[in-house]
Structures are given as structure tokens and as C-alpha cells.
Amino acid sequence: MEALTNRLKPVDRRKMNFWERIYLPAVVKGLSITLKHFFKKKVTINYPEEVRPFSPVFRGLQILNRDEEGRENCTACGLCALACPAEAITMECAERKPGEEHLYREEKYAAKYEINMLRCIFCGLCEEACPKDAVYLSETFAPANYQRKGFIYGKKDLLIPDPKTDPEGFAKAKGSRIKHPQGHGNEH
């Protein structure tokens, strides 16, 4: 019978010679590999002191965006929730009341916006589906938590800081992402 691959090898049943029985060559070979790696440059990063640079295509924690005047971009259209394959996003919409023009850009806004980060697969489809540049995946990791309810982020947790009252926090939350002229995704 002919094998389809070369993975099938017969077991070697010959008697071991003296050097194979004392295992000295195998031990020396293992030590040489260890010594070779011992003198190489270490790839470990001391995290709090050193920060590893992110890849341009890194997708982290989801953020709800604001415009330059501090108004929320989200119009609660539901396209992000519809595009999410993990069904991690839930939202409820409300209508803007007179006098709230400084809070919301459009007549409709997301009164409730939640994402279950335990279900999120960081695929970026919510970012791609958003027509208003309201949702994007930041360059931040989701922080660790000991309880499941700590991984369900509400609107207050996801909303980017107001650029008028906290310009440094707004710039930090935006990160170094470069947006397309249409406002969707990263340039490559």
C-alpha cells in the first residue's frame, strides 16, 4: 500500500549504541539550544514602563464618537447592532427635545447603548456599518474584571470625552488612527 504523504514512517527498532544509551549527545544538543537562546535579545516588554506600539489594524475597545462641538454622533439607526455577528450591541433610541441641540447632532439619538464585551469578537463590522462615524474601535484593551456585569459597557462608559471640556482626554481617546475622508476605517 502506497502512502499519500511522507508522514508515515516505520518505527526504528534497531538496538541503541553506547552514546545513545547514555543520552549525552541529546543533553548537549538541548543545552546548546538553551545557550543559543540565552544570549539573544529578549522580546519581553516591561509593560507599565514600556508600551508596545499597536499595529495600524489593531481593533480594541469600542468607542462612541462626538463631533468637534461635543455633540454625540450616534443617531441610533441600529446598523451597528444589525451588522454585529455576535449580537453584542443593544440600543434604544429617543428623540431630541427642544433645547438639547448642543447634546445631540440629529433629531434621534441613542438613549441607551450597551455592548457586551464578553460577546464582542472585535471584528470591526460595527465600525464599517456606521454611516455617521459614531462607532469605532480604539487602540485600548478592554480592562480586566472579576464579574460578568463589569464587561457590559453602557453609553457613559463608551462615550468619548467632550472636546470642549476635556481636549486632552478627547485626543487621547481618538488615538493615532487615521480616518478615510468619508470617515470610515483606517487608511492603508
DOLUM-350256 format. One record per residue (C-alpha): chain; residue number from 1; x, y, z. Coordinates in pm, whole numbers, plus 32768, in hexadecimal, padded with zeros to 4 digits. Each point is the difference from the previous one (the first is absolute). Layout:
<rs>
<r chain="A" n="NUM" xx="X" yy="Y" zz="Z"/>
...
</rs>
This chain:
<rs>
<r chain="A" n="1" xx="8000" yy="8000" zz="8000"/>
<r chain="A" n="2" xx="808B" yy="8151" zz="7F9A"/>
<r chain="A" n="3" xx="7FE7" yy="8125" zz="80F5"/>
<r chain="A" n="4" xx="7F6D" yy="8149" zz="7F8F"/>
<r chain="A" n="5" xx="80EB" yy="80CE" zz="80DB"/>
<r chain="A" n="6" xx="8162" yy="7FD5" zz="807F"/>
<r chain="A" n="7" xx="7F92" yy="801C" zz="816C"/>
<r chain="A" n="8" xx="7FDD" yy="7E8A" zz="802A"/>
<r chain="A" n="9" xx="8152" yy="7F78" zz="806E"/>
<r chain="A" n="10" xx="8050" yy="7EA5" zz="807D"/>
<r chain="A" n="11" xx="806D" yy="7FE8" zz="816B"/>
<r chain="A" n="12" xx="8179" yy="7FD5" zz="8025"/>
<r chain="A" n="13" xx="802F" yy="7EC3" zz="80CF"/>
<r chain="A" n="14" xx="8177" yy="7FDC" zz="7FE8"/>
<r chain="A" n="15" xx="80CE" yy="7FE7" zz="813E"/>
<r chain="A" n="16" xx="808D" yy="8145" zz="808F"/>
<r chain="A" n="17" xx="8177" yy="802D" zz="7FFD"/>
<r chain="A" n="18" xx="80CD" yy="806D" zz="812F"/>
<r chain="A" n="19" xx="7FDC" yy="817C" zz="7FC5"/>
<r chain="A" n="20" xx="7E8A" yy="7FE5" zz="7FD0"/>
<r chain="A" n="21" xx="7FDA" yy="7F39" zz="8141"/>
<r chain="A" n="22" xx="80B3" yy="8102" zz="80DA"/>
<r chain="A" n="23" xx="7F35" yy="8120" zz="7F62"/>
<r chain="A" n="24" xx="8130" yy="80E6" zz="800B"/>
<r chain="A" n="25" xx="7FE5" yy="807F" zz="7E97"/>
<r chain="A" n="26" xx="7E8D" yy="804B" zz="8030"/>
<r chain="A" n="27" xx="8048" yy="80BF" zz="8143"/>
<r chain="A" n="28" xx="8118" yy="80C9" zz="7F5B"/>
<r chain="A" n="29" xx="7F1E" yy="804F" zz="7ED9"/>
<r chain="A" n="30" xx="7EED" yy="807D" zz="80ED"/>
<r chain="A" n="31" xx="80F8" yy="80D4" zz="80C6"/>
<r chain="A" n="32" xx="8089" yy="8099" zz="7EC0"/>
<r chain="A" n="33" xx="7EA1" yy="806C" zz="7F9A"/>
<r chain="A" n="34" xx="7FCB" yy="8096" zz="815B"/>
<r chain="A" n="35" xx="814B" yy="80BD" zz="7FF5"/>
<r chain="A" n="36" xx="7FB7" yy="807F" zz="7EA2"/>
<r chain="A" n="37" xx="7EB8" yy="809B" zz="8076"/>
<r chain="A" n="38" xx="8099" yy="807D" zz="8146"/>
<r chain="A" n="39" xx="80DA" yy="8101" zz="7F4E"/>
<r chain="A" n="40" xx="7EFA" yy="807A" zz="7F07"/>
<r chain="A" n="41" xx="7F50" yy="814F" zz="802C"/>
<r chain="A" n="42" xx="7ECF" yy="7FD8" zz="80DE"/>
<r chain="A" n="43" xx="7EAA" yy="8042" zz="7F66"/>
<r chain="A" n="44" xx="7F55" yy="803A" zz="814E"/>
<r chain="A" n="45" xx="7F7E" yy="8161" zz="803C"/>
<r chain="A" n="46" xx="7FEC" yy="808D" zz="8161"/>
<r chain="A" n="47" xx="7E95" yy="8068" zz="7FD7"/>
<r chain="A" n="48" xx="7FBE" yy="811E" zz="80EF"/>
<r chain="A" n="49" xx="8146" yy="80AE" zz="7FA9"/>
<r chain="A" n="50" xx="8007" yy="7FA5" zz="7E8D"/>
<r chain="A" n="51" xx="7ED1" yy="8004" zz="7F1D"/>
<r chain="A" n="52" xx="7FFB" yy="7F1D" zz="7ED2"/>
<r chain="A" n="53" xx="7FA3" yy="80B8" zz="7EC0"/>
<r chain="A" n="54" xx="7EB4" yy="7F9A" zz="7F6C"/>
<r chain="A" n="55" xx="7FD8" yy="7F7C" zz="7EA2"/>
<r chain="A" n="56" xx="7F47" yy="80EE" zz="7F18"/>
<r chain="A" n="57" xx="7EEA" yy="7EFE" zz="7FE1"/>
<r chain="A" n="58" xx="7FDB" yy="7FBB" zz="8178"/>
<r chain="A" n="59" xx="7E97" yy="7FFB" zz="8077"/>
<r chain="A" n="60" xx="7FC9" yy="8045" zz="8170"/>
<r chain="A" n="61" xx="7EEC" yy="807E" zz="80E3"/>
<r chain="A" n="62" xx="7ED3" yy="809A" zz="7F53"/>
<r chain="A" n="63" xx="7FD1" yy="817A" zz="801E"/>
<r chain="A" n="64" xx="7ED4" yy="80E1" zz="7FBA"/>
<r chain="A" n="65" xx="8079" yy="8137" zz="7F4B"/>
<r chain="A" n="66" xx="7FA5" yy="8170" zz="801E"/>
<r chain="A" n="67" xx="802A" yy="811D" zz="7F0B"/>
<r chain="A" n="68" xx="80E3" yy="812D" zz="803A"/>
<r chain="A" n="69" xx="7EE8" yy="80B9" zz="80B4"/>
<r chain="A" n="70" xx="7FD0" yy="7EE6" zz="80FC"/>
<r chain="A" n="71" xx="7EB9" yy="7F79" zz="7F71"/>
<r chain="A" n="72" xx="7FC7" yy="7E89" zz="7FE7"/>
<r chain="A" n="73" xx="801A" yy="7F72" zz="7EA1"/>
<r chain="A" n="74" xx="7F27" yy="7ECC" zz="803C"/>
<r chain="A" n="75" xx="7EA0" yy="8015" zz="7F6E"/>
<r chain="A" n="76" xx="7F94" yy="7EA9" zz="807F"/>
<r chain="A" n="77" xx="7FCA" yy="7F7E" zz="7E9E"/>
<r chain="A" n="78" xx="8055" yy="7E9F" zz="8077"/>
<r chain="A" n="79" xx="80E6" yy="7FA6" zz="7EDF"/>
<r chain="A" n="80" xx="811D" yy="7FAD" zz="80EE"/>
<r chain="A" n="81" xx="7F22" yy="7F12" zz="80C6"/>
<r chain="A" n="82" xx="7F80" yy="7F66" zz="7EBD"/>
<r chain="A" n="83" xx="8160" yy="7FCF" zz="7F77"/>
<r chain="A" n="84" xx="8086" yy="7F66" zz="8142"/>
<r chain="A" n="85" xx="8025" yy="7E86" zz="7FC7"/>
<r chain="A" n="86" xx="801A" yy="7FC0" zz="8177"/>
<r chain="A" n="87" xx="7EC7" yy="80CC" zz="8050"/>
<r chain="A" n="88" xx="80C1" yy="80BA" zz="810D"/>
<r chain="A" n="89" xx="7F66" yy="8159" zz="7FCA"/>
<r chain="A" n="90" xx="7EAD" yy="8070" zz="8083"/>
<r chain="A" n="91" xx="7F6D" yy="815D" zz="7FE8"/>
<r chain="A" n="92" xx="7EC8" yy="80C9" zz="8038"/>
<r chain="A" n="93" xx="7FB9" yy="8142" zz="7F46"/>
<r chain="A" n="94" xx="7F5C" yy="8141" zz="8072"/>
<r chain="A" n="95" xx="7FA6" yy="814A" zz="7F5F"/>
<r chain="A" n="96" xx="80B9" yy="813F" zz="804B"/>
<r chain="A" n="97" xx="7F37" yy="80FE" zz="80C8"/>
<r chain="A" n="98" xx="8009" yy="8176" zz="7FBC"/>
<r chain="A" n="99" xx="8132" yy="8099" zz="80A7"/>
<r chain="A" n="100" xx="80D5" yy="7EC3" zz="7FDE"/>
<r chain="A" n="101" xx="809E" yy="8066" zz="7EB4"/>
<r chain="A" n="102" xx="814F" yy="802B" zz="80B1"/>
<r chain="A" n="103" xx="7FF8" yy="7E92" zz="8074"/>
<r chain="A" n="104" xx="7F94" yy="7F3F" zz="7ECB"/>
<r chain="A" n="105" xx="804C" yy="803E" zz="7E91"/>
<r chain="A" n="106" xx="7EC3" yy="7F6D" zz="7F6B"/>
<r chain="A" n="107" xx="7E92" yy="7FEC" zz="8068"/>
<r chain="A" n="108" xx="8029" yy="7E97" zz="8073"/>
<r chain="A" n="109" xx="810B" yy="7F8A" zz="80F0"/>
<r chain="A" n="110" xx="805B" yy="7EC9" zz="80C3"/>
<r chain="A" n="111" xx="7F5D" yy="801C" zz="8156"/>
<r chain="A" n="112" xx="8094" yy="7EAD" zz="805D"/>
<r chain="A" n="113" xx="8130" yy="7F65" zz="7F58"/>
<r chain="A" n="114" xx="809A" yy="7EC7" zz="8094"/>
<r chain="A" n="115" xx="8106" yy="7F0D" zz="7F87"/>
<r chain="A" n="116" xx="804B" yy="7EB3" zz="80A0"/>
<r chain="A" n="117" xx="817B" yy="7FE6" zz="7FE4"/>
<r chain="A" n="118" xx="7FF3" yy="7E8E" zz="8058"/>
<r chain="A" n="119" xx="7F49" yy="7FC5" zz="7EB9"/>
<r chain="A" n="120" xx="80BB" yy="8100" zz="7F2C"/>
<r chain="A" n="121" xx="80F4" yy="7F60" zz="7F0B"/>
<r chain="A" n="122" xx="80A9" yy="814B" zz="7F9D"/>
<r chain="A" n="123" xx="7FB1" yy="7FC6" zz="7E92"/>
<r chain="A" n="124" xx="7FC9" yy="8170" zz="7FAF"/>
<r chain="A" n="125" xx="7EBB" yy="7FCB" zz="7F42"/>
<r chain="A" n="126" xx="7F4E" yy="80FA" zz="80E4"/>
<r chain="A" n="127" xx="8102" yy="8106" zz="7FA1"/>
<r chain="A" n="128" xx="7FD7" yy="7FB6" zz="7E8E"/>
<r chain="A" n="129" xx="7E83" yy="8005" zz="8010"/>
<r chain="A" n="130" xx="7FE0" yy="8151" zz="80B2"/>
<r chain="A" n="131" xx="7F9B" yy="8113" zz="7F0A"/>
<r chain="A" n="132" xx="803F" yy="811B" zz="80F9"/>
<r chain="A" n="133" xx="8162" yy="7FA9" zz="8079"/>
<r chain="A" n="134" xx="7F6A" yy="7FCD" zz="8159"/>
<r chain="A" n="135" xx="809D" yy="7EAF" zz="8052"/>
<r chain="A" n="136" xx="816A" yy="7F9D" zz="7FE1"/>
<r chain="A" n="137" xx="80EC" yy="7F09" zz="809F"/>
<r chain="A" n="138" xx="810D" yy="80B4" zz="80C4"/>
<r chain="A" n="139" xx="8169" yy="7FA8" zz="8051"/>
<r chain="A" n="140" xx="7FA3" yy="7F9A" zz="8163"/>
<r chain="A" n="141" xx="7FE0" yy="7EA7" zz="8098"/>
<r chain="A" n="142" xx="7EC4" yy="7FA3" zz="80BC"/>
<r chain="A" n="143" xx="8068" yy="800B" zz="8170"/>
<r chain="A" n="144" xx="7FF4" yy="7EC6" zz="80D5"/>
<r chain="A" n="145" xx="7EE3" yy="7FCB" zz="80F2"/>
<r chain="A" n="146" xx="7F92" yy="7EF8" zz="80F9"/>
<r chain="A" n="147" xx="7E8A" yy="800A" zz="7FB9"/>
<r chain="A" n="148" xx="7F3A" yy="7FCA" zz="7EC1"/>
<r chain="A" n="149" xx="7F34" yy="813D" zz="802E"/>
<r chain="A" n="150" xx="8144" yy="80C9" zz="7FF6"/>
<r chain="A" n="151" xx="8027" yy="7FA2" zz="7E91"/>
<r chain="A" n="152" xx="7EB5" yy="8097" zz="7F94"/>
<r chain="A" n="153" xx="8056" yy="8166" zz="7FA5"/>
<r chain="A" n="154" xx="7EF3" yy="8107" zz="7FF6"/>
<r chain="A" n="155" xx="7FF3" yy="8146" zz="7F42"/>
<r chain="A" n="156" xx="80B1" yy="80C2" zz="8115"/>
<r chain="A" n="157" xx="8123" yy="7F09" zz="7FF6"/>
<r chain="A" n="158" xx="8024" yy="8008" zz="7E85"/>
<r chain="A" n="159" xx="7FCA" yy="8171" zz="7FB4"/>
<r chain="A" n="160" xx="813D" yy="80BB" zz="7FA6"/>
<r chain="A" n="161" xx="8053" yy="8131" zz="80DD"/>
<r chain="A" n="162" xx="7F72" yy="8151" zz="7F99"/>
<r chain="A" n="163" xx="8101" yy="80BC" zz="7F29"/>
<r chain="A" n="164" xx="7F95" yy="814F" zz="8095"/>
<r chain="A" n="165" xx="8022" yy="7FA6" zz="816F"/>
<r chain="A" n="166" xx="8114" yy="7EF5" zz="7FE5"/>
<r chain="A" n="167" xx="80CF" yy="8031" zz="7EC2"/>
<r chain="A" n="168" xx="8120" yy="7F27" zz="8082"/>
<r chain="A" n="169" xx="7F16" yy="7EDD" zz="8051"/>
<r chain="A" n="170" xx="7F58" yy="8029" zz="7EAE"/>
<r chain="A" n="171" xx="8150" yy="7FF1" zz="7F48"/>
<r chain="A" n="172" xx="8075" yy="7ED6" zz="80D0"/>
<r chain="A" n="173" xx="7EBB" yy="7F42" zz="7FBF"/>
<r chain="A" n="174" xx="8015" yy="804A" zz="7E8A"/>
<r chain="A" n="175" xx="815B" yy="7F63" zz="7FF7"/>
<r chain="A" n="176" xx="80E1" yy="800C" zz="7ED0"/>
<r chain="A" n="177" xx="7F01" yy="7F6D" zz="7F10"/>
<r chain="A" n="178" xx="7FF2" yy="809B" zz="7EA8"/>
<r chain="A" n="179" xx="7EA1" yy="8011" zz="7F73"/>
<r chain="A" n="180" xx="7F98" yy="7FE9" zz="7E94"/>
<r chain="A" n="181" xx="7F73" yy="8143" zz="7F6F"/>
<r chain="A" n="182" xx="7EA4" yy="7F66" zz="801B"/>
<r chain="A" n="183" xx="8044" yy="7FBB" zz="8171"/>
<r chain="A" n="184" xx="8007" yy="7E83" zz="7FF5"/>
<r chain="A" n="185" xx="811E" yy="7F1F" zz="806D"/>
<r chain="A" n="186" xx="8177" yy="801A" zz="7FDC"/>
<r chain="A" n="187" xx="80D0" yy="8065" zz="7ED8"/>
<r chain="A" n="188" xx="80FB" yy="7F01" zz="7F85"/>
</rs>
